[in-house]
Amino acid sequence: MAPRARQHHRSYLLRLWRAGNGNAPEWRFSLEDARTHERHGFADLISVMAFLEAIVGDDVRPWPATKPNEIGSE
């Protein structure tokens, strides 16, 4: 079997909404793969980020360190 080709991009539709009772609604999240339409649900933002980090693995370079006043100053 030939090794899987590396994907150069992935597209997801992010949905977020408030769920629960009116006194303490909580955010809920889902990501839907734009190609396969496979949907993944999450109870918190940390889980969304963990999912994305697991997909990209070691291929991600760290974000450059910026100070708040440097954003958009180029």
C-alpha positions as CSV (number, residue, x, y, z in Angstrom):
1,M,0.0,0.0,0.0
2,A,1.3,3.4,-1.0
3,P,1.9,6.0,1.8
4,R,-0.9,8.6,2.2
5,A,-0.1,11.8,0.5
6,R,0.2,14.8,2.8
7,Q,-2.6,17.2,2.7
8,H,-1.5,20.8,2.2
9,H,-4.8,22.3,3.6
10,R,-8.0,21.4,5.3
11,S,-11.2,23.3,5.5
12,Y,-13.7,23.2,8.4
13,L,-16.9,25.1,9.1
14,L,-16.9,26.2,12.7
15,R,-20.2,26.6,14.4
16,L,-20.7,27.9,17.9
17,W,-23.9,28.4,19.9
18,R,-25.2,28.9,23.4
19,A,-26.9,25.8,24.9
20,G,-28.5,25.1,28.3
21,N,-30.9,26.9,30.5
22,G,-31.4,30.6,30.5
23,N,-29.6,31.1,33.8
24,A,-26.2,29.6,32.8
25,P,-26.0,28.9,29.0
26,E,-22.7,27.4,27.9
27,W,-21.0,27.6,24.6
28,R,-21.0,24.5,22.4
29,F,-18.9,24.0,19.2
30,S,-18.8,21.9,16.1
31,L,-16.4,21.5,13.3
32,E,-17.6,20.2,9.9
33,D,-15.1,18.9,7.4
34,A,-15.9,20.9,4.2
35,R,-14.9,17.9,1.9
36,T,-16.4,14.9,3.8
37,H,-19.1,16.7,5.8
38,E,-18.0,14.7,8.8
39,R,-19.0,16.7,12.0
40,H,-17.3,16.8,15.3
41,G,-18.9,18.2,18.4
42,F,-17.2,19.8,21.4
43,A,-18.2,21.1,24.8
44,D,-15.5,23.6,25.2
45,L,-12.9,25.6,23.2
46,I,-10.0,23.7,24.7
47,S,-11.3,20.5,23.1
48,V,-11.7,22.2,19.7
49,M,-8.1,23.3,19.8
50,A,-6.9,19.9,21.0
51,F,-8.7,18.3,18.0
52,L,-7.0,20.8,15.5
53,E,-3.6,20.3,17.1
54,A,-4.0,16.5,16.8
55,I,-4.7,16.9,13.1
56,V,-1.8,19.1,12.2
57,G,0.6,17.4,14.6
58,D,4.2,18.6,14.3
59,D,3.6,20.5,11.1
60,V,2.7,23.7,12.9
61,R,5.2,26.4,13.5
62,P,4.7,28.5,16.7
63,W,3.0,31.9,16.2
64,P,5.4,34.7,16.3
65,A,5.5,36.6,19.5
66,T,3.8,40.0,19.1
67,K,2.8,42.7,21.5
68,P,-0.8,44.0,21.4
69,N,0.3,47.3,19.8
70,E,2.2,45.5,17.0
71,I,-0.9,43.9,15.6
72,G,-1.9,45.5,12.4
73,S,0.9,48.1,12.5
74,E,2.6,46.8,9.3
